[in-house]
Amino acid sequence: MKKPFLIRLSYGIALFSLLTMNACKKDDDHDHSSSTDSDKPVITMSSPSDSMMYNNGDTMYIKGTVTDNSLHELLVTVLDANDSILYSQAPVVHDLTSYAIDMSWKTQVGNHTNASIIVVAEDHNANISSDTIHVHIMP
């Protein structure tokens, strides 16, 4: 049974939060927060295309950009239909204003797999945005 998108997205955000908890310790000289920043990071994905199909062993290129006034964390995850992690990367984006996502993953599945590529970005004011791309991988 396929889980609704919002539940799958909440899993991705929960995973992101667990991985990034305490990653940025604030001290008196390095406070990143700005009470006026309510803008979420902007995620623009260029690859893969939604509904793209892959054969087992193909290389999936995950490309795009993330921008914000002050990025804090970024997580790129590929989940199967059961929310198992097939691939995950958390590149260091701390204090950057722009990051080019340029990753590749050699697909490895045993069965036909509907997968979701979930990109979650957070800035220093806890503004979070996400983007999801759905693909199919054939054994």
Biotite code that builds the C-alpha atoms (Angstrom):
import biotite.structure as struc

atoms = struc.array([
    struc.Atom([0.000, 0.000, 0.000], chain_id="A", res_id=1, res_name="MET", atom_name="CA", element="C"),
    struc.Atom([1.499, 3.306, -1.056], chain_id="A", res_id=2, res_name="LYS", atom_name="CA", element="C"),
    struc.Atom([1.769, 5.949, 1.660], chain_id="A", res_id=3, res_name="LYS", atom_name="CA", element="C"),
    struc.Atom([0.350, 9.422, 0.969], chain_id="A", res_id=4, res_name="PRO", atom_name="CA", element="C"),
    struc.Atom([2.826, 12.064, -0.141], chain_id="A", res_id=5, res_name="PHE", atom_name="CA", element="C"),
    struc.Atom([2.515, 14.148, 3.038], chain_id="A", res_id=6, res_name="LEU", atom_name="CA", element="C"),
    struc.Atom([3.368, 11.170, 5.233], chain_id="A", res_id=7, res_name="ILE", atom_name="CA", element="C"),
    struc.Atom([6.395, 10.369, 3.078], chain_id="A", res_id=8, res_name="ARG", atom_name="CA", element="C"),
    struc.Atom([7.458, 14.033, 3.159], chain_id="A", res_id=9, res_name="LEU", atom_name="CA", element="C"),
    struc.Atom([7.118, 14.097, 6.946], chain_id="A", res_id=10, res_name="SER", atom_name="CA", element="C"),
    struc.Atom([9.387, 11.014, 7.120], chain_id="A", res_id=11, res_name="TYR", atom_name="CA", element="C"),
    struc.Atom([11.943, 12.880, 5.024], chain_id="A", res_id=12, res_name="GLY", atom_name="CA", element="C"),
    struc.Atom([11.740, 15.980, 7.211], chain_id="A", res_id=13, res_name="ILE", atom_name="CA", element="C"),
    struc.Atom([11.959, 13.864, 10.382], chain_id="A", res_id=14, res_name="ALA", atom_name="CA", element="C"),
    struc.Atom([15.018, 12.070, 9.010], chain_id="A", res_id=15, res_name="LEU", atom_name="CA", element="C"),
    struc.Atom([16.533, 15.426, 8.066], chain_id="A", res_id=16, res_name="PHE", atom_name="CA", element="C"),
    struc.Atom([15.917, 16.757, 11.580], chain_id="A", res_id=17, res_name="SER", atom_name="CA", element="C"),
    struc.Atom([17.495, 13.720, 13.220], chain_id="A", res_id=18, res_name="LEU", atom_name="CA", element="C"),
    struc.Atom([20.575, 13.918, 11.039], chain_id="A", res_id=19, res_name="LEU", atom_name="CA", element="C"),
    struc.Atom([21.080, 17.618, 11.613], chain_id="A", res_id=20, res_name="THR", atom_name="CA", element="C"),
    struc.Atom([20.213, 17.910, 15.302], chain_id="A", res_id=21, res_name="MET", atom_name="CA", element="C"),
    struc.Atom([22.937, 19.834, 17.107], chain_id="A", res_id=22, res_name="ASN", atom_name="CA", element="C"),
    struc.Atom([24.923, 20.215, 13.890], chain_id="A", res_id=23, res_name="ALA", atom_name="CA", element="C"),
    struc.Atom([25.223, 23.970, 14.356], chain_id="A", res_id=24, res_name="CYS", atom_name="CA", element="C"),
    struc.Atom([26.042, 25.111, 17.859], chain_id="A", res_id=25, res_name="LYS", atom_name="CA", element="C"),
    struc.Atom([25.345, 28.783, 18.404], chain_id="A", res_id=26, res_name="LYS", atom_name="CA", element="C"),
    struc.Atom([27.782, 30.745, 20.482], chain_id="A", res_id=27, res_name="ASP", atom_name="CA", element="C"),
    struc.Atom([27.871, 34.392, 21.480], chain_id="A", res_id=28, res_name="ASP", atom_name="CA", element="C"),
    struc.Atom([30.048, 35.398, 18.522], chain_id="A", res_id=29, res_name="ASP", atom_name="CA", element="C"),
    struc.Atom([28.290, 33.343, 15.845], chain_id="A", res_id=30, res_name="HIS", atom_name="CA", element="C"),
    struc.Atom([24.521, 33.849, 16.004], chain_id="A", res_id=31, res_name="ASP", atom_name="CA", element="C"),
    struc.Atom([23.082, 33.234, 12.522], chain_id="A", res_id=32, res_name="HIS", atom_name="CA", element="C"),
    struc.Atom([19.435, 33.930, 13.188], chain_id="A", res_id=33, res_name="SER", atom_name="CA", element="C"),
    struc.Atom([17.660, 36.961, 11.864], chain_id="A", res_id=34, res_name="SER", atom_name="CA", element="C"),
    struc.Atom([14.237, 37.751, 13.256], chain_id="A", res_id=35, res_name="SER", atom_name="CA", element="C"),
    struc.Atom([13.233, 39.260, 9.905], chain_id="A", res_id=36, res_name="THR", atom_name="CA", element="C"),
    struc.Atom([14.064, 36.249, 7.720], chain_id="A", res_id=37, res_name="ASP", atom_name="CA", element="C"),
    struc.Atom([10.891, 34.320, 6.961], chain_id="A", res_id=38, res_name="SER", atom_name="CA", element="C"),
    struc.Atom([11.881, 33.273, 3.424], chain_id="A", res_id=39, res_name="ASP", atom_name="CA", element="C"),
    struc.Atom([12.316, 29.560, 2.854], chain_id="A", res_id=40, res_name="LYS", atom_name="CA", element="C"),
    struc.Atom([15.315, 28.308, 0.873], chain_id="A", res_id=41, res_name="PRO", atom_name="CA", element="C"),
    struc.Atom([14.628, 28.021, -2.860], chain_id="A", res_id=42, res_name="VAL", atom_name="CA", element="C"),
    struc.Atom([15.199, 24.573, -4.388], chain_id="A", res_id=43, res_name="ILE", atom_name="CA", element="C"),
    struc.Atom([15.397, 24.288, -8.180], chain_id="A", res_id=44, res_name="THR", atom_name="CA", element="C"),
    struc.Atom([15.929, 20.751, -9.451], chain_id="A", res_id=45, res_name="MET", atom_name="CA", element="C"),
    struc.Atom([17.077, 20.143, -13.040], chain_id="A", res_id=46, res_name="SER", atom_name="CA", element="C"),
    struc.Atom([17.645, 16.364, -12.998], chain_id="A", res_id=47, res_name="SER", atom_name="CA", element="C"),
    struc.Atom([16.144, 13.832, -13.011], chain_id="A", res_id=48, res_name="PRO", atom_name="CA", element="C"),
    struc.Atom([12.809, 14.630, -14.597], chain_id="A", res_id=49, res_name="SER", atom_name="CA", element="C"),
    struc.Atom([9.645, 13.567, -12.789], chain_id="A", res_id=50, res_name="ASP", atom_name="CA", element="C"),
    struc.Atom([8.481, 10.070, -13.889], chain_id="A", res_id=51, res_name="SER", atom_name="CA", element="C"),
    struc.Atom([11.881, 9.239, -15.409], chain_id="A", res_id=52, res_name="MET", atom_name="CA", element="C"),
    struc.Atom([12.587, 5.506, -15.773], chain_id="A", res_id=53, res_name="MET", atom_name="CA", element="C"),
    struc.Atom([15.872, 3.782, -14.963], chain_id="A", res_id=54, res_name="TYR", atom_name="CA", element="C"),
    struc.Atom([17.185, 0.253, -15.439], chain_id="A", res_id=55, res_name="ASN", atom_name="CA", element="C"),
    struc.Atom([19.024, -1.422, -12.583], chain_id="A", res_id=56, res_name="ASN", atom_name="CA", element="C"),
    struc.Atom([22.668, -0.335, -12.689], chain_id="A", res_id=57, res_name="GLY", atom_name="CA", element="C"),
    struc.Atom([21.954, 2.962, -14.494], chain_id="A", res_id=58, res_name="ASP", atom_name="CA", element="C"),
    struc.Atom([23.495, 6.076, -13.030], chain_id="A", res_id=59, res_name="THR", atom_name="CA", element="C"),
    struc.Atom([20.958, 8.550, -11.689], chain_id="A", res_id=60, res_name="MET", atom_name="CA", element="C"),
    struc.Atom([22.224, 12.110, -11.842], chain_id="A", res_id=61, res_name="TYR", atom_name="CA", element="C"),
    struc.Atom([20.711, 14.371, -9.203], chain_id="A", res_id=62, res_name="ILE", atom_name="CA", element="C"),
    struc.Atom([21.266, 18.026, -10.090], chain_id="A", res_id=63, res_name="LYS", atom_name="CA", element="C"),
    struc.Atom([19.857, 21.367, -9.032], chain_id="A", res_id=64, res_name="GLY", atom_name="CA", element="C"),
    struc.Atom([20.514, 24.438, -6.919], chain_id="A", res_id=65, res_name="THR", atom_name="CA", element="C"),
    struc.Atom([19.544, 25.614, -3.466], chain_id="A", res_id=66, res_name="VAL", atom_name="CA", element="C"),
    struc.Atom([19.678, 29.299, -2.529], chain_id="A", res_id=67, res_name="THR", atom_name="CA", element="C"),
    struc.Atom([18.971, 31.300, 0.618], chain_id="A", res_id=68, res_name="ASP", atom_name="CA", element="C"),
    struc.Atom([20.390, 34.230, 2.583], chain_id="A", res_id=69, res_name="ASN", atom_name="CA", element="C"),
    struc.Atom([22.116, 31.780, 4.933], chain_id="A", res_id=70, res_name="SER", atom_name="CA", element="C"),
    struc.Atom([21.774, 28.041, 4.380], chain_id="A", res_id=71, res_name="LEU", atom_name="CA", element="C"),
    struc.Atom([22.079, 25.777, 7.389], chain_id="A", res_id=72, res_name="HIS", atom_name="CA", element="C"),
    struc.Atom([21.491, 22.167, 6.279], chain_id="A", res_id=73, res_name="GLU", atom_name="CA", element="C"),
    struc.Atom([20.701, 20.195, 3.140], chain_id="A", res_id=74, res_name="LEU", atom_name="CA", element="C"),
    struc.Atom([19.633, 16.579, 2.738], chain_id="A", res_id=75, res_name="LEU", atom_name="CA", element="C"),
    struc.Atom([19.172, 14.671, -0.516], chain_id="A", res_id=76, res_name="VAL", atom_name="CA", element="C"),
    struc.Atom([17.546, 11.251, -0.096], chain_id="A", res_id=77, res_name="THR", atom_name="CA", element="C"),
    struc.Atom([16.229, 8.580, -2.446], chain_id="A", res_id=78, res_name="VAL", atom_name="CA", element="C"),
    struc.Atom([13.462, 6.495, -0.841], chain_id="A", res_id=79, res_name="LEU", atom_name="CA", element="C"),
    struc.Atom([11.677, 3.448, -2.197], chain_id="A", res_id=80, res_name="ASP", atom_name="CA", element="C"),
    struc.Atom([7.890, 2.980, -1.912], chain_id="A", res_id=81, res_name="ALA", atom_name="CA", element="C"),
    struc.Atom([8.368, 1.480, 1.576], chain_id="A", res_id=82, res_name="ASN", atom_name="CA", element="C"),
    struc.Atom([10.367, 4.531, 2.705], chain_id="A", res_id=83, res_name="ASP", atom_name="CA", element="C"),
    struc.Atom([13.608, 2.563, 2.836], chain_id="A", res_id=84, res_name="SER", atom_name="CA", element="C"),
    struc.Atom([16.641, 4.719, 2.125], chain_id="A", res_id=85, res_name="ILE", atom_name="CA", element="C"),
    struc.Atom([18.315, 3.776, -1.144], chain_id="A", res_id=86, res_name="LEU", atom_name="CA", element="C"),
    struc.Atom([20.721, 6.736, -1.199], chain_id="A", res_id=87, res_name="TYR", atom_name="CA", element="C"),
    struc.Atom([21.321, 9.725, 1.050], chain_id="A", res_id=88, res_name="SER", atom_name="CA", element="C"),
    struc.Atom([23.763, 12.625, 1.171], chain_id="A", res_id=89, res_name="GLN", atom_name="CA", element="C"),
    struc.Atom([23.966, 15.626, 3.491], chain_id="A", res_id=90, res_name="ALA", atom_name="CA", element="C"),
    struc.Atom([26.480, 17.994, 1.878], chain_id="A", res_id=91, res_name="PRO", atom_name="CA", element="C"),
    struc.Atom([27.982, 20.776, 3.976], chain_id="A", res_id=92, res_name="VAL", atom_name="CA", element="C"),
    struc.Atom([26.144, 23.997, 3.099], chain_id="A", res_id=93, res_name="VAL", atom_name="CA", element="C"),
    struc.Atom([26.517, 25.842, 6.391], chain_id="A", res_id=94, res_name="HIS", atom_name="CA", element="C"),
    struc.Atom([26.556, 29.650, 5.873], chain_id="A", res_id=95, res_name="ASP", atom_name="CA", element="C"),
    struc.Atom([26.449, 29.375, 2.065], chain_id="A", res_id=96, res_name="LEU", atom_name="CA", element="C"),
    struc.Atom([23.994, 31.461, 0.041], chain_id="A", res_id=97, res_name="THR", atom_name="CA", element="C"),
    struc.Atom([23.953, 29.038, -2.899], chain_id="A", res_id=98, res_name="SER", atom_name="CA", element="C"),
    struc.Atom([24.792, 25.377, -3.394], chain_id="A", res_id=99, res_name="TYR", atom_name="CA", element="C"),
    struc.Atom([24.909, 23.400, -6.643], chain_id="A", res_id=100, res_name="ALA", atom_name="CA", element="C"),
    struc.Atom([23.560, 19.886, -6.144], chain_id="A", res_id=101, res_name="ILE", atom_name="CA", element="C"),
    struc.Atom([25.633, 17.597, -8.369], chain_id="A", res_id=102, res_name="ASP", atom_name="CA", element="C"),
    struc.Atom([25.354, 13.984, -7.231], chain_id="A", res_id=103, res_name="MET", atom_name="CA", element="C"),
    struc.Atom([25.160, 10.602, -8.865], chain_id="A", res_id=104, res_name="SER", atom_name="CA", element="C"),
    struc.Atom([23.940, 7.236, -7.660], chain_id="A", res_id=105, res_name="TRP", atom_name="CA", element="C"),
    struc.Atom([24.182, 3.866, -9.408], chain_id="A", res_id=106, res_name="LYS", atom_name="CA", element="C"),
    struc.Atom([20.694, 2.378, -9.078], chain_id="A", res_id=107, res_name="THR", atom_name="CA", element="C"),
    struc.Atom([20.534, -0.942, -7.225], chain_id="A", res_id=108, res_name="GLN", atom_name="CA", element="C"),
    struc.Atom([17.145, -2.615, -6.787], chain_id="A", res_id=109, res_name="VAL", atom_name="CA", element="C"),
    struc.Atom([15.870, -6.185, -6.810], chain_id="A", res_id=110, res_name="GLY", atom_name="CA", element="C"),
    struc.Atom([12.293, -5.444, -7.899], chain_id="A", res_id=111, res_name="ASN", atom_name="CA", element="C"),
    struc.Atom([10.391, -2.803, -9.825], chain_id="A", res_id=112, res_name="HIS", atom_name="CA", element="C"),
    struc.Atom([10.696, 0.212, -7.560], chain_id="A", res_id=113, res_name="THR", atom_name="CA", element="C"),
    struc.Atom([8.822, 3.483, -7.432], chain_id="A", res_id=114, res_name="ASN", atom_name="CA", element="C"),
    struc.Atom([11.288, 5.840, -5.809], chain_id="A", res_id=115, res_name="ALA", atom_name="CA", element="C"),
    struc.Atom([11.178, 9.416, -4.565], chain_id="A", res_id=116, res_name="SER", atom_name="CA", element="C"),
    struc.Atom([14.100, 11.808, -4.577], chain_id="A", res_id=117, res_name="ILE", atom_name="CA", element="C"),
    struc.Atom([13.483, 14.188, -1.678], chain_id="A", res_id=118, res_name="ILE", atom_name="CA", element="C"),
    struc.Atom([15.535, 17.344, -1.268], chain_id="A", res_id=119, res_name="VAL", atom_name="CA", element="C"),
    struc.Atom([15.102, 19.199, 2.038], chain_id="A", res_id=120, res_name="VAL", atom_name="CA", element="C"),
    struc.Atom([16.845, 22.498, 2.825], chain_id="A", res_id=121, res_name="ALA", atom_name="CA", element="C"),
    struc.Atom([16.827, 24.538, 6.020], chain_id="A", res_id=122, res_name="GLU", atom_name="CA", element="C"),
    struc.Atom([18.171, 28.005, 6.747], chain_id="A", res_id=123, res_name="ASP", atom_name="CA", element="C"),
    struc.Atom([19.369, 29.403, 10.078], chain_id="A", res_id=124, res_name="HIS", atom_name="CA", element="C"),
    struc.Atom([15.881, 30.628, 11.025], chain_id="A", res_id=125, res_name="ASN", atom_name="CA", element="C"),
    struc.Atom([14.419, 27.125, 10.703], chain_id="A", res_id=126, res_name="ALA", atom_name="CA", element="C"),
    struc.Atom([12.682, 27.985, 7.425], chain_id="A", res_id=127, res_name="ASN", atom_name="CA", element="C"),
    struc.Atom([12.403, 24.647, 5.625], chain_id="A", res_id=128, res_name="ILE", atom_name="CA", element="C"),
    struc.Atom([11.572, 23.854, 2.019], chain_id="A", res_id=129, res_name="SER", atom_name="CA", element="C"),
    struc.Atom([11.480, 20.595, 0.109], chain_id="A", res_id=130, res_name="SER", atom_name="CA", element="C"),
    struc.Atom([11.108, 19.235, -3.386], chain_id="A", res_id=131, res_name="ASP", atom_name="CA", element="C"),
    struc.Atom([10.216, 15.704, -4.452], chain_id="A", res_id=132, res_name="THR", atom_name="CA", element="C"),
    struc.Atom([10.823, 13.967, -7.782], chain_id="A", res_id=133, res_name="ILE", atom_name="CA", element="C"),
    struc.Atom([9.241, 10.571, -8.503], chain_id="A", res_id=134, res_name="HIS", atom_name="CA", element="C"),
    struc.Atom([11.082, 8.006, -10.652], chain_id="A", res_id=135, res_name="VAL", atom_name="CA", element="C"),
    struc.Atom([10.761, 4.309, -11.488], chain_id="A", res_id=136, res_name="HIS", atom_name="CA", element="C"),
    struc.Atom([13.642, 1.830, -11.367], chain_id="A", res_id=137, res_name="ILE", atom_name="CA", element="C"),
    struc.Atom([13.367, -1.534, -13.157], chain_id="A", res_id=138, res_name="MET", atom_name="CA", element="C"),
    struc.Atom([15.451, -4.572, -12.094], chain_id="A", res_id=139, res_name="PRO", atom_name="CA", element="C"),
])
